[in-house]
Amino acid sequence: MSRLVLFDFDGTLADTAPDLAAAANRQRVRRGLEPMPLDVLRPWSSMGARGLLKAALGVETSDPQYPALREQFLTDYEAGMTDQIALFPGIRGLLDTLKTHGLRWGIVTNKHEYLAVPQAVYLGLHNDCVVTVGGDTTEHIKPHPAPLLHAAGKAGIAPAHCVYVGDDQRDIIAGRAAGMATIVAAYGYCGAETAAIRGWQADAVAETVADIWPAIARWAGVAAA
C-alpha cells in the first residue's frame, strides 16, 4: 500500500526563524527601534509576516498600514531567506529513512511558493520531494484542509493513507479535517506546553526529530529499527 508523509516547512523541516526574525528587525530598525532578540521572535515564526509584524511592531492585520508593512517585510525576507536557514538536526536522516522504507514525502506550507520552493531547492530537498504545496497553491491556507487534499491528489495517494507532520495547531486541525493521521513536531515554533499540545488530539507528539520516525513507523505498520 502506497503511503505519503507530508511535512509543514517552517518549524518542522527547517529552522527559518533566524532569517524571519532578521526581516522583522529590519522593520524595527527603519523606525529607530532596537532589534528584538531571536528568542522573543522565534515563537511567532510559524505565523509568518502576520505574527512577526505583530511581535516586532505591534501591528495587527486590521491596521491600515499592515499591507505596506507586509510587502516590505516579504521583500526583506526574500533578500535574505537563505542566510541562516538550516534543516533541523536529524531531518536529513529522517528523510533518508523514509526513502529506505519506500515512503514518499512532500511539503505543505502556508508560505507562498515563490519563497518555499527556492528554499527547498537550497536545502537540497527538491530531488526526493514528490509534491510542494504553498500558501498560494490553492484558494485556502491551513487550517483549511484544501492544501493537504491537493497534495494528496497530486501524489495520487488517498488522504487516509497520508500523515501530516507540523508544529502548529493549524497543521493538526488541517490534517484531521483532511482525514489524515497527524503528528505534532513539538520541537518547532508552537511554543505550547505539552498538556496543551496533547489537547490538539494529534495521533502522536514528537518531542524531538528522533521521535518522528517511530511515530510514522507505527502508523505505516513497518519496523522502526
GUDO-295445 format. One record per residue (C-alpha): residue number from 0; x, y negated, z. Coordinates in nm, 4 decimals. Layout:
// GUDO-295445
<nudren resi="NUM" east="X" north="Y" up="Z"/>
...
// end
This chain:
// GUDO-295445
<nudren resi="0" east="0.0000" north="0.0000" up="0.0000"/>
<nudren resi="1" east="0.1420" north="-0.3390" up="-0.1012"/>
<nudren resi="2" east="0.1687" north="-0.5933" up="0.1774"/>
<nudren resi="3" east="0.2612" north="-0.9609" up="0.1832"/>
<nudren resi="4" east="0.4259" north="-1.1623" up="0.4603"/>
<nudren resi="5" east="0.3563" north="-1.5355" up="0.4373"/>
<nudren resi="6" east="0.5526" north="-1.7950" up="0.6327"/>
<nudren resi="7" east="0.4983" north="-2.1542" up="0.7260"/>
<nudren resi="8" east="0.8100" north="-2.3531" up="0.6380"/>
<nudren resi="9" east="0.8902" north="-2.6319" up="0.8875"/>
<nudren resi="10" east="0.9462" north="-2.4904" up="1.2349"/>
<nudren resi="11" east="0.9093" north="-2.1301" up="1.1190"/>
<nudren resi="12" east="1.1617" north="-2.0559" up="0.8447"/>
<nudren resi="13" east="1.3607" north="-2.3776" up="0.8518"/>
<nudren resi="14" east="1.4656" north="-2.6314" up="1.1118"/>
<nudren resi="15" east="1.3764" north="-2.9510" up="0.9277"/>
<nudren resi="16" east="1.3312" north="-3.1661" up="1.2386"/>
<nudren resi="17" east="1.6690" north="-3.3466" up="1.2248"/>
<nudren resi="18" east="1.6037" north="-3.4857" up="0.8754"/>
<nudren resi="19" east="1.2401" north="-3.5674" up="0.9567"/>
<nudren resi="20" east="1.3465" north="-3.7475" up="1.2738"/>
<nudren resi="21" east="1.6113" north="-3.9389" up="1.0807"/>
<nudren resi="22" east="1.3450" north="-4.0639" up="0.8377"/>
<nudren resi="23" east="1.1218" north="-4.1651" up="1.1285"/>
<nudren resi="24" east="1.4068" north="-4.3513" up="1.2949"/>
<nudren resi="25" east="1.4766" north="-4.5411" up="0.9741"/>
<nudren resi="26" east="1.1305" north="-4.6911" up="1.0120"/>
<nudren resi="27" east="1.2149" north="-4.7972" up="1.3660"/>
<nudren resi="28" east="1.5492" north="-4.9482" up="1.2688"/>
<nudren resi="29" east="1.3805" north="-5.1527" up="0.9961"/>
<nudren resi="30" east="1.1681" north="-5.3064" up="1.2703"/>
<nudren resi="31" east="1.4593" north="-5.3785" up="1.5004"/>
<nudren resi="32" east="1.3856" north="-5.0847" up="1.7303"/>
<nudren resi="33" east="1.6323" north="-4.8381" up="1.8751"/>
<nudren resi="34" east="1.6310" north="-4.4857" up="1.7271"/>
<nudren resi="35" east="1.4495" north="-4.2231" up="1.9323"/>
<nudren resi="36" east="1.6214" north="-3.9008" up="2.0463"/>
<nudren resi="37" east="1.5707" north="-3.5931" up="1.8313"/>
<nudren resi="38" east="1.4329" north="-3.4000" up="2.1277"/>
<nudren resi="39" east="1.1494" north="-3.6524" up="2.1585"/>
<nudren resi="40" east="1.0602" north="-3.6427" up="1.7879"/>
<nudren resi="41" east="1.1113" north="-3.2687" up="1.7306"/>
<nudren resi="42" east="0.7677" north="-3.1567" up="1.8636"/>
<nudren resi="43" east="0.5976" north="-3.3862" up="1.6122"/>
<nudren resi="44" east="0.7786" north="-3.2399" up="1.3121"/>
<nudren resi="45" east="0.5087" north="-2.9873" up="1.2179"/>
<nudren resi="46" east="0.2675" north="-3.2774" up="1.1690"/>
<nudren resi="47" east="0.4877" north="-3.4417" up="0.9056"/>
<nudren resi="48" east="0.4536" north="-3.8129" up="0.8346"/>
<nudren resi="49" east="0.1296" north="-3.8358" up="1.0303"/>
<nudren resi="50" east="0.2842" north="-3.7071" up="1.3508"/>
<nudren resi="51" east="0.6242" north="-3.8686" up="1.3192"/>
<nudren resi="52" east="0.4882" north="-4.2163" up="1.2432"/>
<nudren resi="53" east="0.2606" north="-4.1858" up="1.5437"/>
<nudren resi="54" east="0.5510" north="-4.0796" up="1.7640"/>
<nudren resi="55" east="0.8011" north="-4.3323" up="1.6282"/>
<nudren resi="56" east="0.5792" north="-4.6369" up="1.5767"/>
<nudren resi="57" east="0.2500" north="-4.5588" up="1.7466"/>
<nudren resi="58" east="0.0726" north="-4.5872" up="1.4107"/>
<nudren resi="59" east="-0.2400" north="-4.3775" up="1.3525"/>
<nudren resi="60" east="-0.3672" north="-4.2692" up="1.0093"/>
<nudren resi="61" east="-0.6583" north="-4.5116" up="1.0531"/>
<nudren resi="62" east="-0.4218" north="-4.8083" up="1.0745"/>
<nudren resi="63" east="-0.4322" north="-5.0283" up="0.7588"/>
<nudren resi="64" east="-0.0535" north="-5.0240" up="0.7369"/>
<nudren resi="65" east="-0.0318" north="-4.6444" up="0.7517"/>
<nudren resi="66" east="-0.0390" north="-4.5732" up="0.3729"/>
<nudren resi="67" east="0.2570" north="-4.8041" up="0.3052"/>
<nudren resi="68" east="0.4488" north="-4.6712" up="0.6062"/>
<nudren resi="69" east="0.3835" north="-4.3140" up="0.4962"/>
<nudren resi="70" east="0.5091" north="-4.3889" up="0.1454"/>
<nudren resi="71" east="0.8308" north="-4.5413" up="0.2813"/>
<nudren resi="72" east="0.8770" north="-4.2548" up="0.5261"/>
<nudren resi="73" east="0.8436" north="-3.9957" up="0.2478"/>
<nudren resi="74" east="1.0851" north="-4.1883" up="0.0249"/>
<nudren resi="75" east="1.3419" north="-4.1965" up="0.3031"/>
<nudren resi="76" east="1.2835" north="-3.8333" up="0.3875"/>
<nudren resi="77" east="1.3212" north="-3.7145" up="0.0290"/>
<nudren resi="78" east="1.6524" north="-3.9012" up="0.0036"/>
<nudren resi="79" east="1.7962" north="-3.7089" up="0.2992"/>
<nudren resi="80" east="1.5831" north="-3.3966" up="0.3297"/>
<nudren resi="81" east="1.8772" north="-3.1557" up="0.2932"/>
<nudren resi="82" east="2.1300" north="-3.3469" up="0.5032"/>
<nudren resi="83" east="2.0839" north="-3.1337" up="0.8145"/>
<nudren resi="84" east="1.8254" north="-2.8713" up="0.7144"/>
<nudren resi="85" east="1.9045" north="-2.5111" up="0.8060"/>
<nudren resi="86" east="1.7296" north="-2.1777" up="0.8374"/>
<nudren resi="87" east="1.6664" north="-2.0797" up="1.1963"/>
<nudren resi="88" east="1.9285" north="-1.8286" up="1.3131"/>
<nudren resi="89" east="1.8150" north="-1.4790" up="1.2267"/>
<nudren resi="90" east="1.5787" north="-1.5760" up="0.9432"/>
<nudren resi="91" east="1.8161" north="-1.4653" up="0.6683"/>
<nudren resi="92" east="1.8482" north="-1.1234" up="0.8288"/>
<nudren resi="93" east="1.4713" north="-1.1016" up="0.8752"/>
<nudren resi="94" east="1.4102" north="-1.1668" up="0.5064"/>
<nudren resi="95" east="1.6716" north="-0.9051" up="0.4143"/>
<nudren resi="96" east="1.4912" north="-0.6572" up="0.6409"/>
<nudren resi="97" east="1.1593" north="-0.7278" up="0.4700"/>
<nudren resi="98" east="1.3214" north="-0.6626" up="0.1331"/>
<nudren resi="99" east="1.4780" north="-0.3390" up="0.2570"/>
<nudren resi="100" east="1.1345" north="-0.2138" up="0.3620"/>
<nudren resi="101" east="0.9698" north="-0.3165" up="0.0350"/>
<nudren resi="102" east="0.7681" north="-0.6011" up="0.1866"/>
<nudren resi="103" east="0.7211" north="-0.9089" up="-0.0287"/>
<nudren resi="104" east="0.7097" north="-1.2562" up="0.1245"/>
<nudren resi="105" east="0.6135" north="-1.6124" up="0.0386"/>
<nudren resi="106" east="0.5758" north="-1.9641" up="0.1779"/>
<nudren resi="107" east="0.2601" north="-2.1593" up="0.2591"/>
<nudren resi="108" east="0.3225" north="-2.5101" up="0.3912"/>
<nudren resi="109" east="0.1337" north="-2.8375" up="0.4230"/>
<nudren resi="110" east="0.4419" north="-3.0123" up="0.2833"/>
<nudren resi="111" east="0.3930" north="-3.1217" up="-0.0782"/>
<nudren resi="112" east="0.5551" north="-2.9064" up="-0.3437"/>
<nudren resi="113" east="0.7963" north="-3.1777" up="-0.4616"/>
<nudren resi="114" east="0.9594" north="-3.1584" up="-0.1192"/>
<nudren resi="115" east="0.9112" north="-2.7928" up="-0.0271"/>
<nudren resi="116" east="1.0318" north="-2.6313" up="-0.3496"/>
<nudren resi="117" east="1.3694" north="-2.8135" up="-0.3693"/>
<nudren resi="118" east="1.4303" north="-2.7380" up="-0.0026"/>
<nudren resi="119" east="1.3570" north="-2.3695" up="-0.0568"/>
<nudren resi="120" east="1.5985" north="-2.3683" up="-0.3516"/>
<nudren resi="121" east="1.8634" north="-2.5490" up="-0.1463"/>
<nudren resi="122" east="1.8340" north="-2.2834" up="0.1253"/>
<nudren resi="123" east="1.8565" north="-2.0011" up="-0.1290"/>
<nudren resi="124" east="1.5030" north="-1.8748" up="-0.0676"/>
<nudren resi="125" east="1.3729" north="-1.9006" up="-0.4226"/>
<nudren resi="126" east="1.5132" north="-1.5741" up="-0.5590"/>
<nudren resi="127" east="1.3071" north="-1.3433" up="-0.3388"/>
<nudren resi="128" east="1.0132" north="-1.5704" up="-0.2507"/>
<nudren resi="129" east="0.7182" north="-1.4443" up="-0.4559"/>
<nudren resi="130" east="0.4939" north="-1.7497" up="-0.4065"/>
<nudren resi="131" east="0.5265" north="-2.1030" up="-0.2687"/>
<nudren resi="132" east="0.2117" north="-2.2980" up="-0.1860"/>
<nudren resi="133" east="0.2405" north="-2.6616" up="-0.0838"/>
<nudren resi="134" east="0.0026" north="-2.9116" up="0.0663"/>
<nudren resi="135" east="-0.0948" north="-3.0352" up="-0.2779"/>
<nudren resi="136" east="-0.1287" north="-2.6948" up="-0.4464"/>
<nudren resi="137" east="-0.4970" north="-2.6582" up="-0.3568"/>
<nudren resi="138" east="-0.7682" north="-2.9076" up="-0.2673"/>
<nudren resi="139" east="-0.7257" north="-2.8314" up="0.1021"/>
<nudren resi="140" east="-0.4477" north="-2.8065" up="0.3572"/>
<nudren resi="141" east="-0.4228" north="-2.5895" up="0.6668"/>
<nudren resi="142" east="-0.6161" north="-2.5255" up="0.8894"/>
<nudren resi="143" east="-0.8376" north="-2.4621" up="0.5849"/>
<nudren resi="144" east="-0.7741" north="-2.1076" up="0.4569"/>
<nudren resi="145" east="-0.7607" north="-2.2111" up="0.0888"/>
<nudren resi="146" east="-0.3783" north="-2.2352" up="0.0635"/>
<nudren resi="147" east="-0.3363" north="-1.8891" up="0.2154"/>
<nudren resi="148" east="-0.6021" north="-1.7362" up="-0.0053"/>
<nudren resi="149" east="-0.4374" north="-1.8983" up="-0.3072"/>
<nudren resi="150" east="-0.1006" north="-1.7464" up="-0.2107"/>
<nudren resi="151" east="-0.2536" north="-1.4015" up="-0.1701"/>
<nudren resi="152" east="-0.4266" north="-1.4345" up="-0.5063"/>
<nudren resi="153" east="-0.1083" north="-1.5427" up="-0.6832"/>
<nudren resi="154" east="0.0751" north="-1.2450" up="-0.5356"/>
<nudren resi="155" east="-0.2084" north="-1.0082" up="-0.6200"/>
<nudren resi="156" east="-0.2468" north="-0.8913" up="-0.2600"/>
<nudren resi="157" east="-0.5772" north="-0.8715" up="-0.0714"/>
<nudren resi="158" east="-0.5876" north="-1.1073" up="0.2311"/>
<nudren resi="159" east="-0.6475" north="-0.8102" up="0.4611"/>
<nudren resi="160" east="-0.3025" north="-0.6835" up="0.3586"/>
<nudren resi="161" east="-0.1308" north="-1.0137" up="0.4408"/>
<nudren resi="162" east="0.0163" north="-1.1510" up="0.7629"/>
<nudren resi="163" east="0.0849" north="-1.5211" up="0.8221"/>
<nudren resi="164" east="0.3639" north="-1.6431" up="1.0489"/>
<nudren resi="165" east="0.3514" north="-2.0030" up="1.1696"/>
<nudren resi="166" east="0.4437" north="-2.2264" up="1.4613"/>
<nudren resi="167" east="0.1299" north="-2.4418" up="1.4820"/>
<nudren resi="168" east="-0.2243" north="-2.3654" up="1.5917"/>
<nudren resi="169" east="-0.3424" north="-2.4781" up="1.2476"/>
<nudren resi="170" east="-0.1459" north="-2.1882" up="1.0996"/>
<nudren resi="171" east="-0.3245" north="-1.9365" up="1.3173"/>
<nudren resi="172" east="-0.6655" north="-2.0915" up="1.2509"/>
<nudren resi="173" east="-0.5990" north="-2.0807" up="0.8760"/>
<nudren resi="174" east="-0.4686" north="-1.7245" up="0.8848"/>
<nudren resi="175" east="-0.7613" north="-1.5935" up="1.0843"/>
<nudren resi="176" east="-1.0081" north="-1.7776" up="0.8596"/>
<nudren resi="177" east="-0.8411" north="-1.6189" up="0.5564"/>
<nudren resi="178" east="-0.8847" north="-1.2719" up="0.7049"/>
<nudren resi="179" east="-0.5120" north="-1.2231" up="0.7591"/>
<nudren resi="180" east="-0.3151" north="-1.0983" up="1.0561"/>
<nudren resi="181" east="-0.1259" north="-1.3787" up="1.2327"/>
<nudren resi="182" east="0.1980" north="-1.4199" up="1.4261"/>
<nudren resi="183" east="0.2957" north="-1.7309" up="1.6228"/>
<nudren resi="184" east="0.6552" north="-1.8486" up="1.5794"/>
<nudren resi="185" east="0.6726" north="-1.9804" up="1.9354"/>
<nudren resi="186" east="1.0372" north="-2.0853" up="1.8913"/>
<nudren resi="187" east="0.9255" north="-2.3563" up="1.6468"/>
<nudren resi="188" east="0.7755" north="-2.7002" up="1.6959"/>
<nudren resi="189" east="0.4438" north="-2.6079" up="1.8588"/>
<nudren resi="190" east="0.5592" north="-2.7333" up="2.1989"/>
<nudren resi="191" east="0.2847" north="-2.5372" up="2.3743"/>
<nudren resi="192" east="0.3094" north="-2.3267" up="2.6877"/>
<nudren resi="193" east="0.2908" north="-1.9503" up="2.6421"/>
<nudren resi="194" east="-0.0523" north="-1.9364" up="2.8054"/>
<nudren resi="195" east="-0.1864" north="-2.1951" up="2.5616"/>
<nudren resi="196" east="-0.0335" north="-2.0136" up="2.2639"/>
<nudren resi="197" east="-0.1963" north="-1.6875" up="2.3644"/>
<nudren resi="198" east="-0.5250" north="-1.8739" up="2.3623"/>
<nudren resi="199" east="-0.4826" north="-1.9193" up="1.9875"/>
<nudren resi="200" east="-0.5744" north="-1.5498" up="1.9538"/>
<nudren resi="201" east="-0.2961" north="-1.4565" up="1.7138"/>
<nudren resi="202" east="-0.2185" north="-1.0895" up="1.6666"/>
<nudren resi="203" east="0.1324" north="-1.1381" up="1.8066"/>
<nudren resi="204" east="0.3573" north="-1.4037" up="1.9563"/>
<nudren resi="205" east="0.7247" north="-1.4182" up="1.8561"/>
<nudren resi="206" east="0.9218" north="-1.5985" up="2.1256"/>
<nudren resi="207" east="1.2330" north="-1.5699" up="1.9070"/>
<nudren resi="208" east="1.3061" north="-1.4933" up="1.5431"/>
<nudren resi="209" east="1.4168" north="-1.1464" up="1.6550"/>
<nudren resi="210" east="1.0606" north="-1.0777" up="1.7729"/>
<nudren resi="211" east="0.9084" north="-1.1281" up="1.4280"/>
<nudren resi="212" east="1.0228" north="-0.8054" up="1.2626"/>
<nudren resi="213" east="0.8902" north="-0.5727" up="1.5362"/>
<nudren resi="214" east="0.5546" north="-0.7507" up="1.5145"/>
<nudren resi="215" east="0.5476" north="-0.7173" up="1.1352"/>
<nudren resi="216" east="0.6569" north="-0.3541" up="1.1556"/>
<nudren resi="217" east="0.3691" north="-0.2727" up="1.3910"/>
<nudren resi="218" east="0.1248" north="-0.4481" up="1.1570"/>
<nudren resi="219" east="0.2667" north="-0.2769" up="0.8475"/>
<nudren resi="220" east="0.2947" north="0.0637" up="1.0126"/>
<nudren resi="221" east="0.6657" north="0.1060" up="0.9483"/>
<nudren resi="222" east="0.9536" north="0.1883" up="1.1793"/>
<nudren resi="223" east="1.1097" north="-0.1237" up="1.3296"/>
<nudren resi="224" east="1.4581" north="0.0257" up="1.3517"/>
// end
